[in-house]
C-alpha cells in the first residue's frame, strides 16, 4: 500500500474549513481520487472538555489513530483533516496517525468582515460580539504562531470550489 498522505487544514471559526473540505471531497471524488475526510473539531467534542478534565488523555489523537487505522485497513492512504488548530498541531497529529504520513498543512485565512458574514449565515442571524472577537483573536494567534512552512490560502472572494482547487494543488492529489 502507498505511504499515507495527510492534508491538514486549519483556520479560525468561519474561515471555511468544513466547506472547503467538502468541496475538495467533491473535486477529488469527481476525479476518482480515493481519500477520506475527518472533521477534527469533533474528535474530542464532549462536556466537560476532555483536555480540561483529563489533560493527559489526548482524546483527539486517540480517536484519529483509531479512525485512520480503520480507513487504512480499507485501503485509503489520503486524508483531509480539518481542525481549527491543525496547523499548530500537525506534527503531533501526524504521529497520532501511526504510520509516518507525508504531511502538508494549509492555514485558511479570511478577513474579519468575511468571517462575520459567514458566521452569521451559519447561525441564521447576528453573531455575538464575543464569538467574533474570539474568532479574530484566533486568526491573529494562528497567523503568528503557524510555521512558515505551512501554506496560507486566503478565502476572501473565493468560492468553495476555488479554495478546494488551491487545496488540491497543495496536496498534489489531482491527476495532471
N, CA, C and O of each residue as an XYZ file, in Angstrom:
704
protein
N       0.849     -1.186      0.000
C       0.000      0.000      0.000
C       0.890      1.244      0.000
O       1.946      1.250      0.634
N       0.473      2.291     -0.704
C       1.261      3.531     -0.709
C       1.349      4.154      0.673
O       0.505      3.915      1.537
N       2.386      4.957      0.863
C       2.558      5.687      2.114
C       1.377      6.637      2.307
O       0.871      7.214      1.345
N       0.951      6.791      3.537
C      -0.138      7.706      3.856
C       0.273      9.141      3.540
O       1.439      9.520      3.641
N      -0.741      9.925      3.150
C      -0.569     11.353      2.928
C      -1.699     12.055      3.652
O      -2.838     11.589      3.642
N      -1.380     13.181      4.284
C      -2.413     13.926      5.005
C      -2.295     15.406      4.668
O      -1.202     15.969      4.605
N      -3.443     16.009      4.458
C      -3.550     17.445      4.262
C      -4.268     18.000      5.480
O      -5.468     17.785      5.649
N      -3.540     18.713      6.327
C      -4.130     19.354      7.495
C      -4.608     20.739      7.091
O      -3.842     21.537      6.550
N      -5.886     21.022      7.357
C      -6.482     22.315      7.018
C      -6.942     22.974      8.307
O      -7.816     22.454      9.001
N      -6.352     24.120      8.624
C      -6.698     24.839      9.838
C      -7.150     26.249      9.536
O      -7.048     26.724      8.405
N      -7.653     26.911     10.565
C      -8.067     28.297     10.423
C      -9.139     28.645     11.430
O      -9.727     27.774     12.071
N      -9.375     29.919     11.553
C     -10.339     30.451     12.515
C     -11.757     29.975     12.218
O     -12.051     29.499     11.121
N     -12.610     30.109     13.196
C     -14.023     29.810     13.019
C     -14.586     30.722     11.937
O     -14.366     31.933     11.958
N     -15.315     30.133     10.991
C     -15.937     30.908      9.925
C     -15.072     31.135      8.706
O     -15.498     31.804      7.765
N     -13.854     30.588      8.699
C     -12.967     30.807      7.560
C     -13.344     29.930      6.365
O     -13.002     30.246      5.226
N     -14.053     28.824      6.630
C     -14.485     27.950      5.541
C     -13.802     26.596      5.495
O     -13.757     25.969      4.436
N     -13.270     26.130      6.613
C     -12.566     24.842      6.641
C     -13.459     23.680      6.205
O     -13.106     22.912      5.311
N     -14.611     23.568      6.844
C     -15.524     22.460      6.548
C     -16.063     22.569      5.131
O     -16.121     21.572      4.412
N     -16.454     23.752      4.728
C     -16.986     23.957      3.381
C     -15.921     23.645      2.332
O     -16.213     23.015      1.316
N     -14.693     24.085      2.576
C     -13.599     23.802      1.632
C     -13.294     22.307      1.578
O     -13.034     21.761      0.506
N     -13.325     21.642      2.740
C     -13.069     20.200      2.765
C     -14.156     19.438      2.010
O     -13.862     18.470      1.308
N     -15.404     19.869      2.150
C     -16.494     19.231      1.403
C     -16.335     19.463     -0.100
O     -16.577     18.557     -0.898
N     -15.930     20.673     -0.483
C     -15.705     20.963     -1.904
C     -14.509     20.169     -2.428
O     -14.525     19.704     -3.567
N     -13.474     20.013     -1.604
C     -12.319     19.206     -2.005
C     -12.735     17.742     -2.150
O     -12.299     17.057     -3.075
N     -13.566     17.272     -1.246
C     -14.090     15.908     -1.334
C     -14.813     15.711     -2.673
O     -14.604     14.705     -3.351
N     -15.656     16.666     -3.047
C     -16.371     16.582     -4.328
C     -15.404     16.596     -5.504
O     -15.559     15.822     -6.448
N     -14.412     17.472     -5.448
C     -13.420     17.593     -6.523
C     -12.623     16.301     -6.676
O     -12.447     15.805     -7.788
N     -12.145     15.763     -5.569
C     -11.364     14.519     -5.617
C     -12.244     13.348     -6.042
O     -11.807     12.478     -6.795
N     -13.472     13.330     -5.563
C     -14.400     12.266     -5.954
C     -14.666     12.281     -7.449
O     -14.692     11.233     -8.094
N     -14.864     13.485     -8.003
C     -15.109     13.606     -9.447
C     -13.918     13.122    -10.262
O     -14.078     12.644    -11.386
N     -12.724     13.247     -9.691
C     -11.509     12.776    -10.367
C     -11.179     11.333     -9.985
O     -10.138     10.808    -10.379
N     -12.069     10.690     -9.213
C     -11.897      9.312     -8.753
C     -10.601      9.106     -7.964
O      -9.910      8.100     -8.125
N     -10.287     10.090     -7.100
C      -9.106     10.027     -6.241
C      -9.554      9.532     -4.867
O     -10.254     10.253     -4.157
N      -9.166      8.317     -4.480
C      -9.563      7.797     -3.168
C      -9.001      8.662     -2.034
O      -7.836      9.058     -2.059
N      -9.841      8.943     -1.049
C      -9.440      9.778      0.083
C     -10.490      9.656      1.183
O     -11.579      9.121      0.974
N     -10.138     10.158      2.340
C     -11.070     10.247      3.466
C     -11.007     11.666      4.015
O     -10.001     12.360      3.863
N     -12.089     12.085      4.653
C     -12.148     13.400      5.288
C     -12.547     13.195      6.747
O     -13.518     12.502      7.048
N     -11.784     13.806      7.639
C     -12.115     13.757      9.067
C     -12.211     15.183      9.583
O     -11.285     15.979      9.429
N     -13.350     15.494     10.200
C     -13.583     16.787     10.832
C     -13.016     16.706     12.244
O     -13.681     16.231     13.165
N     -11.793     17.169     12.401
C     -11.068     17.010     13.653
C     -11.668     17.713     14.848
O     -11.469     17.278     15.982
N     -12.408     18.804     14.618
C     -13.014     19.515     15.740
C     -14.011     18.630     16.495
O     -14.368     18.939     17.632
N     -14.458     17.549     15.885
C     -15.441     16.673     16.525
C     -14.803     15.492     17.264
O     -15.503     14.758     17.962
N     -13.503     15.299     17.124
C     -12.862     14.121     17.710
C     -12.786     14.144     19.234
O     -12.634     13.102     19.872
N     -12.891     15.326     19.804
C     -12.874     15.386     21.264
C     -13.940     16.348     21.796
O     -13.762     16.982     22.836
N     -15.045     16.441     21.063
C     -16.145     17.315     21.458
C     -16.982     16.606     22.524
O     -17.725     15.669     22.230
N     -16.849     17.065     23.746
C     -17.550     16.464     24.878
C     -17.622     17.503     25.994
O     -16.895     18.496     25.992
N     -18.508     17.251     26.934
C     -18.581     18.122     28.102
C     -18.543     17.271     29.358
O     -19.333     16.335     29.482
N     -17.670     17.559     30.271
C     -16.661     18.611     30.210
C     -15.603     18.280     29.164
O     -15.398     17.117     28.817
N     -14.944     19.305     28.673
C     -13.929     19.117     27.643
C     -12.858     18.159     28.155
O     -12.291     18.384     29.224
N     -12.574     17.097     27.407
C     -11.619     16.083     27.871
C     -10.243     16.645     28.229
O      -9.612     16.179     29.177
N      -9.774     17.647     27.473
C      -8.433     18.170     27.747
C      -8.383     18.971     29.049
O      -7.301     19.206     29.588
N      -9.545     19.393     29.558
C      -9.575     20.041     30.868
C      -9.758     19.005     31.967
O      -9.084     19.064     32.995
N     -10.655     18.070     31.760
C     -10.938     17.057     32.776
C      -9.823     16.018     32.889
O      -9.521     15.527     33.977
N      -9.215     15.692     31.741
C      -8.173     14.654     31.690
C      -7.067     15.116     30.749
O      -7.017     14.664     29.605
N      -6.176     16.006     31.197
C      -5.208     16.626     30.294
C      -4.251     15.654     29.612
O      -3.724     15.979     28.548
N      -4.011     14.497     30.171
C      -3.059     13.561     29.562
C      -3.711     12.570     28.608
O      -3.014     11.746     28.016
N      -5.012     12.628     28.445
C      -5.728     11.644     27.640
C      -5.499     11.834     26.144
O      -5.367     10.846     25.422
N      -5.449     13.061     25.662
C      -5.280     13.364     24.237
C      -6.291     12.578     23.393
O      -5.931     11.801     22.508
N      -7.555     12.812     23.702
C      -8.641     12.066     23.083
C      -8.694     12.253     21.568
O      -8.944     11.291     20.842
N      -8.467     13.457     21.085
C      -8.497     13.685     19.630
C      -7.464     12.806     18.934
O      -7.765     12.191     17.911
N      -6.264     12.742     19.472
C      -5.229     11.915     18.863
C      -5.588     10.436     18.921
O      -5.373      9.700     17.957
N      -6.130     10.007     20.043
C      -6.542      8.600     20.173
C      -7.616      8.259     19.142
O      -7.553      7.215     18.493
N      -8.601      9.147     18.997
C      -9.675      8.891     18.036
C      -9.166      8.954     16.593
O      -9.596      8.173     15.744
N      -8.255      9.881     16.324
C      -7.671      9.949     14.988
C      -6.932      8.654     14.662
O      -7.085      8.110     13.568
N      -6.139      8.164     15.598
C      -5.394      6.919     15.371
C      -6.356      5.767     15.034
O      -6.114      4.999     14.103
N      -7.432      5.662     15.793
C      -8.406      4.590     15.579
C      -9.116      4.729     14.232
O      -9.243      3.764     13.478
N      -9.572      5.938     13.949
C     -10.288      6.161     12.687
C      -9.367      5.940     11.485
O      -9.760      5.298     10.511
N      -8.140      6.472     11.554
C      -7.232      6.328     10.428
C      -6.855      4.856     10.213
O      -6.730      4.413      9.072
N      -6.678      4.112     11.278
C      -6.377      2.681     11.149
C      -7.510      1.972     10.413
O      -7.254      1.094      9.589
N      -8.751      2.339     10.695
C      -9.893      1.728     10.008
C      -9.891      2.093      8.524
O     -10.141      1.236      7.676
N      -9.610      3.354      8.207
C      -9.531      3.761      6.801
C      -8.386      3.032      6.084
O      -8.554      2.562      4.959
N      -7.237      2.944      6.734
C      -6.083      2.249      6.129
C      -6.421      0.774      5.859
O      -6.067      0.228      4.814
N      -7.096      0.158      6.796
C      -7.489     -1.235      6.634
C      -8.355     -1.419      5.385
O      -8.344     -2.480      4.762
N      -9.100     -0.378      5.030
C      -9.954     -0.423      3.841
C      -9.228      0.029      2.572
O      -9.816      0.046      1.491
N      -7.946      0.395      2.705
C      -7.147      0.736      1.534
C      -6.936      2.212      1.257
O      -6.303      2.560      0.260
N      -7.442      3.086      2.103
C      -7.246      4.525      1.895
C      -5.833      4.926      2.305
O      -5.271      4.376      3.252
N      -5.264      5.891      1.581
C      -3.960      6.406      2.001
C      -3.884      7.931      1.973
O      -2.843      8.500      2.302
N      -4.976      8.605      1.585
C      -5.013     10.071      1.592
C      -6.079     10.538      2.585
O      -7.205     10.042      2.599
N      -5.687     11.509      3.414
C      -6.591     12.044      4.423
C      -6.620     13.565      4.361
O      -5.578     14.217      4.313
N      -7.824     14.117      4.364
C      -8.041     15.545      4.559
C      -8.536     15.683      5.997
O      -9.563     15.113      6.366
N      -7.802     16.440      6.798
C      -8.122     16.590      8.215
C      -8.305     18.070      8.518
O      -7.373     18.860      8.365
N      -9.504     18.445      8.947
C      -9.760     19.835      9.301
C      -9.857     19.977     10.811
O     -10.408     19.119     11.502
N      -9.316     21.068     11.301
C      -9.378     21.380     12.723
C      -8.858     22.801     12.883
O      -7.890     23.182     12.223
N      -9.470     23.571     13.728
C      -9.078     24.961     13.913
C      -7.571     25.111     14.066
O      -6.958     25.935     13.387
N      -6.978     24.333     14.941
C      -5.547     24.483     15.236
C      -4.684     23.391     14.616
O      -3.559     23.175     15.065
N      -5.179     22.707     13.606
C      -4.419     21.626     12.976
C      -3.050     22.085     12.498
O      -2.091     21.313     12.528
N      -2.949     23.340     12.054
C      -1.669     23.836     11.545
C      -0.650     24.045     12.657
O       0.552     24.100     12.393
N      -1.117     24.162     13.896
C      -0.204     24.275     15.035
C       0.154     22.908     15.602
O       1.188     22.750     16.250
N      -0.704     21.921     15.357
C      -0.536     20.595     15.958
C      -0.287     19.499     14.929
O      -0.396     18.315     15.248
N       0.048     19.882     13.690
C       0.151     18.874     12.635
C       1.240     17.835     12.892
O       1.111     16.692     12.455
N       2.297     18.209     13.585
C       3.336     17.214     13.879
C       2.807     16.156     14.845
O       2.985     14.960     14.619
N       2.158     16.598     15.920
C       1.601     15.655     16.900
C       0.484     14.816     16.288
O       0.387     13.618     16.553
N      -0.361     15.446     15.467
C      -1.460     14.723     14.833
C      -0.944     13.696     13.826
O      -1.490     12.596     13.732
N       0.087     14.039     13.082
C       0.622     13.071     12.106
C       1.241     11.876     12.819
O       1.142     10.749     12.333
N       1.873     12.104     13.958
C       2.395     10.984     14.755
C       1.245     10.115     15.239
O       1.352      8.889     15.258
N       0.142     10.750     15.630
C      -1.023     10.008     16.114
C      -1.604      9.099     15.039
O      -2.219      8.081     15.356
N      -1.417      9.456     13.773
C      -1.927      8.601     12.697
C      -1.249      7.240     12.719
O      -1.824      6.251     12.264
N      -0.033      7.183     13.243
C       0.624      5.906     13.466
C       1.349      5.301     12.286
O       1.822      4.169     12.387
N       1.458      6.008     11.163
C       2.109      5.371     10.013
C       3.004      6.308      9.201
O       3.167      6.114      7.996
N       3.588      7.324      9.850
C       4.567      8.209      9.227
C       4.094      8.782      7.892
O       4.719      8.536      6.860
N       2.994      9.547      7.900
C       2.454     10.068      6.647
C       3.282     11.215      6.063
O       4.043     11.877      6.769
N       3.117     11.428      4.774
C       3.614     12.639      4.127
C       2.649     13.743      4.552
O       1.437     13.597      4.394
N       3.165     14.829      5.082
C       2.333     15.866      5.676
C       2.390     17.157      4.862
O       3.458     17.635      4.479
N       1.206     17.698      4.614
C       1.070     19.033      4.047
C       0.062     19.761      4.924
O      -0.915     19.170      5.385
N       0.307     21.052      5.152
C      -0.586     21.816      6.030
C      -0.924     23.154      5.390
O      -0.082     23.802      4.767
N      -2.187     23.549      5.562
C      -2.694     24.797      4.988
C      -3.451     25.567      6.059
O      -4.313     25.017      6.745
N      -3.120     26.847      6.193
C      -3.865     27.746      7.050
C      -4.791     28.568      6.163
O      -4.332     29.357      5.336
N      -6.095     28.379      6.339
C      -7.064     29.196      5.618
C      -7.231     30.514      6.362
O      -7.287     30.549      7.592
N      -7.308     31.601      5.591
C      -7.448     32.923      6.193
C      -8.595     33.678      5.532
O      -8.901     33.466      4.358
N      -9.221     34.558      6.302
C     -10.283     35.419      5.786
C     -10.327     36.679      6.633
O      -9.916     36.680      7.793
N     -10.824     37.737      6.044
C     -10.946     38.998      6.769
C     -12.019     38.875      7.854
O     -12.843     37.961      7.842
N     -11.981     39.818      8.782
C     -12.999     39.852      9.832
C     -14.390     40.009      9.226
O     -15.336     39.367      9.681
N     -14.525     40.859      8.203
C     -15.839     41.093      7.592
C     -16.373     39.826      6.933
O     -17.543     39.483      7.099
N     -15.518     39.132      6.185
C     -15.939     37.889      5.530
C     -16.333     36.845      6.563
O     -17.353     36.171      6.423
N     -15.520     36.719      7.595
C     -15.787     35.742      8.643
C     -17.095     36.058      9.373
O     -17.883     35.157      9.658
N     -17.319     37.320      9.670
C     -18.562     37.708     10.352
C     -19.775     37.352      9.504
O     -20.778     36.867     10.028
N     -19.691     37.589      8.204
C     -20.794     37.253      7.297
C     -21.043     35.752      7.282
O     -22.190     35.311      7.346
N     -19.986     34.977      7.198
C     -20.131     33.518      7.164
C     -20.693     32.979      8.472
O     -21.559     32.104      8.466
N     -20.201     33.502      9.600
C     -20.701     33.038     10.896
C     -22.173     33.408     11.079
O     -22.943     32.626     11.637
N     -22.564     34.582     10.618
C     -23.970     34.994     10.712
C     -24.851     34.101      9.850
O     -25.952     33.731     10.258
N     -24.372     33.756      8.667
C     -25.130     32.857      7.785
C     -25.287     31.496      8.456
O     -26.370     30.911      8.429
N     -24.212     30.989      9.058
C     -24.256     29.700      9.741
C     -25.212     29.739     10.925
O     -25.959     28.788     11.155
N     -25.191     30.844     11.682
C     -26.019     30.971     12.881
C     -27.460     31.337     12.555
O     -28.344     31.200     13.400
N     -27.698     31.801     11.332
C     -29.040     32.208     10.963
C     -29.426     33.557     11.539
O     -30.609     33.867     11.675
N     -28.430     34.357     11.876
C     -28.697     35.678     12.434
C     -27.438     36.273     13.018
O     -26.342     35.757     12.798
N     -27.582     37.346     13.753
C     -26.412     38.032     14.312
C     -25.561     37.107     15.196
O     -26.066     36.247     15.918
N     -24.268     37.329     15.100
C     -23.322     36.538     15.884
C     -22.904     37.362     17.100
O     -22.611     38.549     16.959
N     -22.871     36.764     18.281
C     -22.459     37.509     19.474
C     -21.078     38.143     19.298
O     -20.173     37.554     18.708
N     -20.948     39.336     19.819
C     -19.687     40.075     19.724
C     -18.528     39.267     20.282
O     -17.433     39.286     19.720
N     -18.753     38.564     21.372
C     -17.678     37.770     21.988
C     -17.205     36.665     21.050
O     -16.010     36.370     21.008
N     -18.113     36.049     20.300
C     -17.729     34.999     19.361
C     -16.881     35.580     18.227
O     -15.885     34.982     17.820
N     -17.281     36.742     17.726
C     -16.495     37.388     16.667
C     -15.117     37.790     17.177
O     -14.117     37.632     16.476
N     -15.069     38.304     18.388
C     -13.782     38.696     18.974
C     -12.878     37.477     19.147
O     -11.675     37.551     18.894
N     -13.452     36.363     19.574
C     -12.671     35.134     19.738
C     -12.130     34.658     18.383
O     -10.975     34.243     18.285
N     -12.958     34.718     17.354
C     -12.522     34.319     16.017
C     -11.379     35.209     15.538
O     -10.412     34.719     14.954
N     -11.485     36.505     15.779
C     -10.436     37.446     15.377
C      -9.142     37.169     16.129
O      -8.066     37.175     15.531
N      -9.233     36.931     17.415
C      -8.051     36.623     18.212
C      -7.424     35.295     17.765
O      -6.201     35.176     17.690
N      -8.255     34.318     17.475
C      -7.748     33.028     16.993
C      -7.005     33.211     15.672
O      -5.939     32.629     15.469
N      -7.564     34.012     14.785
C      -6.906     34.267     13.492
C      -5.534     34.885     13.705
O      -4.560     34.474     13.074
N      -5.453     35.856     14.579
C      -4.170     36.510     14.853
C      -3.164     35.521     15.433
O      -2.004     35.482     15.025
N      -3.630     34.724     16.391
C      -2.739     33.741     17.020
C      -2.269     32.699     16.014
O      -1.090     32.347     15.987
N      -3.186     32.207     15.188
C      -2.808     31.205     14.185
C      -1.808     31.774     13.185
O      -0.828     31.117     12.835
N      -2.057     32.985     12.732
C      -1.180     33.574     11.725
C       0.228     33.802     12.267
O       1.204     33.602     11.545
N       0.345     34.216     13.522
C       1.676     34.482     14.078
C       2.378     33.212     14.556
O       3.605     33.133     14.494
N       1.630     32.223     15.030
C       2.243     31.015     15.595
C       2.482     29.907     14.573
O       3.227     28.966     14.845
N       1.861     30.010     13.409
C       1.992     28.956     12.404
C       3.332     29.073     11.685
O       3.752     30.161     11.291
N       3.979     27.950     11.526
C       5.297     27.907     10.887
C       5.240     28.427      9.452
O       4.216     28.335      8.776
N       6.355     28.968      9.017
C       6.462     29.471      7.650
C       6.359     28.385      6.599
O       6.127     28.679      5.426
N       6.526     27.147      6.995
C       6.422     26.028      6.053
C       4.972     25.668      5.735
O       4.709     24.890      4.818
N       4.039     26.229      6.490
C       2.616     25.978      6.273
C       2.126     26.943      5.192
O       2.385     28.144      5.262
N       1.420     26.412      4.197
C       0.874     27.230      3.119
C      -0.320     28.012      3.630
O      -1.161     27.476      4.352
N      -0.392     29.273      3.256
C      -1.526     30.118      3.632
C      -2.385     30.351      2.399
O      -1.880     30.692      1.329
N      -3.693     30.162      2.561
C      -4.640     30.348      1.463
C      -5.733     31.300      1.938
O      -6.434     31.019      2.910
N      -5.870     32.421      1.247
C      -6.923     33.377      1.568
C      -8.225     32.920      0.918
O      -8.237     32.496     -0.237
N      -9.322     33.011      1.672
C     -10.620     32.562      1.158
C     -11.543     33.718      0.798
O     -12.612     33.495      0.231
N     -11.152     34.946      1.116
C     -11.978     36.109      0.764
C     -12.232     36.140     -0.735
O     -11.308     36.003     -1.537
N     -13.501     36.322     -1.104
C     -13.853     36.485     -2.509
C     -13.676     35.238     -3.365
O     -13.733     35.313     -4.592
N     -13.463     34.095     -2.727
C     -13.276     32.848     -3.460
C     -14.426     31.899     -3.158
O     -14.923     31.845     -2.033
N     -14.836     31.161     -4.164
C     -15.869     30.155     -3.969
C     -15.250     28.938     -3.280
O     -14.032     28.761     -3.308
N     -16.080     28.107     -2.667
C     -15.546     26.869     -2.092
C     -14.799     26.028     -3.129
O     -13.792     25.401     -2.799
N     -15.269     26.005     -4.357
C     -14.579     25.243     -5.409
C     -13.192     25.804     -5.685
O     -12.248     25.046     -5.909
N     -13.066     27.115     -5.669
C     -11.755     27.733     -5.892
C     -10.795     27.417     -4.746
O      -9.617     27.143     -4.971
N     -11.303     27.457     -3.529
C     -10.468     27.117     -2.377
C     -10.084     25.635     -2.446
O      -8.946     25.270     -2.150
N     -11.037     24.788     -2.838
C     -10.749     23.355     -2.967
C      -9.658     23.108     -3.998
O      -8.790     22.261     -3.784
N      -9.684     23.825     -5.102
C      -8.629     23.675     -6.117
C      -7.271     24.085     -5.559
O      -6.256     23.455     -5.857
N      -7.257     25.141     -4.749
C      -5.996     25.555     -4.115
C      -5.500     24.466     -3.169
O      -4.306     24.167     -3.135
N      -6.411     23.876     -2.404
C      -6.027     22.787     -1.500
C      -5.519     21.577     -2.277
O      -4.518     20.966     -1.902
N      -6.208     21.235     -3.356
C      -5.786     20.103     -4.187
C      -4.410     20.353     -4.774
O      -3.612     19.426     -4.913
N      -4.132     21.590     -5.117
C      -2.820     21.935     -5.657
C      -1.718     21.735     -4.608
O      -0.651     21.200     -4.909
N      -1.991     22.170     -3.383
C      -1.033     21.961     -2.292
C      -0.813     20.476     -2.059
O       0.323     20.028     -1.897
N      -1.892     19.717     -2.043
C      -1.796     18.266     -1.792
C      -1.141     17.530     -2.951
O      -0.446     16.534     -2.749
N      -1.363     18.021     -4.164
C      -0.820     17.338     -5.344
C      -1.543     16.046     -5.661
O      -0.944     15.120     -6.208
N      -2.828     15.969     -5.326
C      -3.570     14.726     -5.464
C      -4.381     14.602     -6.750
O      -4.908     13.527     -7.034
N      -4.495     15.656     -7.523
C      -5.259     15.558     -8.776
C      -4.354     15.094     -9.905
O      -3.197     15.504     -9.997
N      -4.894     14.231    -10.767
C      -4.091     13.793    -11.910
C      -3.761     15.002    -12.808
O      -4.559     15.929    -12.945
N      -2.604     14.964    -13.392
C      -2.216     16.087    -14.263
C      -2.619     15.879    -15.694
O      -2.359     16.736    -16.539
